[in-house]
């Protein structure tokens, strides 16, 4: 048996103000000879004004096979950009 769930939200109600957001959440569960469960999440938010952009990113991934953790990863980032032209 395989169960999968993925939710993706793009855009923001505040996009006209310079804010943008993209988010994802996922879940995969399998059962049979082995039981496996994988979860993940990802987010990117940015704010633009004049020629400046601030960007924040985050990601998370975890996988378990028969109750034993086989993968665990996460990241976080902040970025600043300035257009020169």
N, C-alpha and C positions, 0 to 999 in steps of 0.2 A: 504494500500500500504506500502510495506517495501522496503527501499533502504539501502544497506550495502556496504561499501567500506573498504578494508583493504589492506595496503601496507606494505610489510616486506622486508627489505634489510639486508642481512647477508654478512659478510666478508668485506674485504677492499683491495684496490689495494696495500696498504702498509703492508700487513700481513707478508711479508718476513722480514720487518724491525722491527717487534715486535708489531705493531699496530693492534688491532682488533676492529670491530664495529658491533653492531647489533641495528637496529632501526625499530620501528613499528609506524604506524599511522592508526587510524580507525575512521569511521564515520557511525553511524546508524541513519536513520530517518524513523519514522513511522507516518502514518496518518490514520484517521478513526474516531472512537468515541473520541479519544484523539490524540493530536499531540505530539510526543516525539522526542527528538534529543539527541544523545549521541556522544561525541567525546573523543578520547583518543590518547595519544602518549607515547612512551617508548623508551629509549636510553641507551645503555651500551657501553662504550668505555674503552679499556684497553691497556696498553703499558707494554710489558715484555722486560727486559734486564738482563743478567746474571741470578741471582736468585731473582730478584726483580720484582714486579708487582704493577703498579698503576692502579686503576680502578675508573671510574666515572659513576654514574648511575643517571638517571632522569626519572620521570614519571608524567603524567598529565591525569586527568579524569574529565569530566564535563557532567552533564545530565540535560536536561530541559524537563518538561512535561507541555504542554499547555502554554509555555512561562514563566513558573515559575521554577527557578533553584531548582532541587531536590538533586543534589550531586555536590560537587566540591572538588577535592583532588589533591594534588601534593606532590612530594618528590624529594629530591636531596641528593646524597651521594658520598663521596670520601673514598676510601679504599687503604691501602698499605699492601702488603704481601711480606714476605721474606721466601724463602725455606731454611730450616736448614740442609737438608741432601745433 
